[in-house]
Amino acid sequence: MSEGDSGEALLRELFAAIDAMDSERFVRSLTPDAVFRFGSAPPVTGRDAVGDAVGNFFSSIAGLRHALTMTLSDDGTLVCEGEVTYTRHDGSEITLPFANVFEFEDGLIAHYKIYVDIGPLYNP
């Protein structure tokens, strides 16, 4: 985003949707043909496919919450860093570091890349 405040406002809304595990609200932040990549998984293209992928991930956990520690923006790209705490279905939690890169088009996310190792989430 060219204006950091509007990009950061979109991020707050996006992470609120993610932490609520609301995939329908999540995809409203994306362009219709957005490309989404989560960790080492293959990229997924389009709101419907992204919504399905995110919904499937949400069903594999009981909850999550994000804490952002840094954001940087420059000419249509926003990068954020933080920690995500996942709650497993057995009630145990794990906190992992992450970094995300967002590329914007017309105020929406066109490319969304998540850099995180979620292996420890499933292999305690």
C-alpha positions as CSV (number, residue, x, y, z in Angstrom):
1,M,0.0,0.0,0.0
2,S,1.2,3.4,-0.7
3,E,-0.2,4.7,2.6
4,G,1.0,2.7,5.6
5,D,-1.9,3.5,7.8
6,S,-4.5,2.0,5.4
7,G,-2.4,-1.1,4.9
8,E,-2.0,-1.5,8.7
9,A,-5.7,-1.0,9.1
10,L,-6.4,-3.7,6.6
11,L,-3.9,-6.0,8.5
12,R,-5.8,-5.4,11.7
13,E,-9.0,-6.4,10.1
14,L,-7.4,-9.4,8.4
15,F,-5.8,-10.7,11.6
16,A,-9.1,-10.2,13.5
17,A,-10.8,-12.4,10.8
18,I,-8.0,-15.0,11.1
19,D,-8.0,-15.1,14.9
20,A,-11.8,-15.5,14.7
21,M,-11.2,-18.4,12.3
22,D,-13.7,-16.7,9.9
23,S,-12.5,-17.7,6.4
24,E,-15.4,-15.8,4.7
25,R,-14.3,-12.5,6.3
26,F,-10.7,-13.4,5.6
27,V,-11.1,-13.6,1.8
28,R,-12.8,-10.2,1.6
29,S,-9.4,-8.7,2.1
30,L,-8.2,-10.4,-1.1
31,T,-8.4,-9.6,-4.8
32,P,-10.6,-12.1,-6.7
33,D,-7.5,-13.7,-8.2
34,A,-5.2,-13.5,-5.2
35,V,-2.3,-15.9,-4.8
36,F,-1.9,-17.3,-1.2
37,R,1.0,-19.4,0.0
38,F,1.2,-20.8,3.6
39,G,4.6,-22.0,4.6
40,S,5.9,-24.7,2.3
41,A,2.5,-25.6,0.9
42,P,1.9,-25.0,-2.8
43,P,0.3,-21.6,-3.7
44,V,-3.5,-21.4,-4.0
45,T,-5.1,-19.0,-6.4
46,G,-8.5,-17.3,-6.2
47,R,-10.8,-16.3,-3.3
48,D,-12.8,-19.5,-3.3
49,A,-9.7,-21.8,-3.3
50,V,-8.0,-19.7,-0.7
51,G,-11.2,-19.7,1.5
52,D,-11.3,-23.5,1.2
53,A,-7.6,-23.9,2.1
54,V,-7.9,-21.6,5.0
55,G,-11.1,-23.2,6.2
56,N,-9.4,-26.6,6.1
57,F,-6.5,-25.3,8.1
58,F,-8.9,-23.8,10.7
59,S,-10.6,-27.2,11.1
60,S,-7.2,-28.7,12.1
61,I,-6.8,-26.4,15.1
62,A,-9.0,-25.3,18.0
63,G,-7.9,-21.7,17.9
64,L,-5.1,-19.1,17.2
65,R,-4.1,-15.6,18.0
66,H,-1.5,-13.3,16.5
67,A,0.8,-10.7,18.1
68,L,2.4,-8.4,15.5
69,T,5.8,-7.1,16.5
70,M,6.8,-5.2,13.4
71,T,5.4,-3.9,10.1
72,L,7.2,-2.3,7.2
73,S,5.6,-0.9,4.0
74,D,6.9,0.3,0.8
75,D,5.2,1.0,-2.5
76,G,2.4,-1.5,-2.5
77,T,4.1,-4.1,-0.3
78,L,3.7,-4.6,3.4
79,V,5.8,-7.0,5.5
80,C,4.9,-8.0,9.1
81,E,6.6,-10.1,11.7
82,G,5.2,-11.6,14.9
83,E,4.2,-14.6,16.8
84,V,1.2,-16.8,16.4
85,T,-0.1,-19.0,19.2
86,Y,-2.0,-22.0,18.1
87,T,-4.4,-24.0,20.3
88,R,-4.6,-27.7,19.4
89,H,-7.8,-29.7,19.8
90,D,-6.3,-31.3,23.0
91,G,-6.1,-27.8,24.5
92,S,-2.3,-27.5,24.4
93,E,-0.8,-24.4,22.9
94,I,2.4,-23.6,20.9
95,T,3.7,-20.2,19.9
96,L,5.7,-19.9,16.7
97,P,7.4,-17.0,14.9
98,F,6.2,-15.9,11.5
99,A,6.7,-13.3,8.8
100,N,4.2,-12.4,6.1
101,V,4.6,-10.5,2.8
102,F,1.6,-8.8,1.3
103,E,1.4,-7.2,-2.1
104,F,-1.5,-5.0,-2.7
105,E,-3.6,-4.0,-5.8
106,D,-6.4,-1.5,-5.5
107,G,-6.5,-1.7,-1.7
108,L,-6.8,-5.4,-1.5
109,I,-4.2,-8.2,-1.1
110,A,-3.1,-9.7,-4.4
111,H,-0.2,-11.8,-3.1
112,Y,-0.1,-13.2,0.5
113,K,3.0,-15.2,1.5
114,I,3.3,-16.7,5.0
115,Y,6.7,-17.7,6.2
116,V,6.3,-20.1,9.2
117,D,7.4,-23.6,10.2
118,I,4.2,-25.2,11.4
119,G,5.8,-28.6,11.8
120,P,5.9,-28.3,15.6
121,L,2.1,-27.6,15.6
122,Y,1.4,-31.1,14.4
123,N,4.5,-32.9,15.8
124,P,4.8,-31.9,19.5
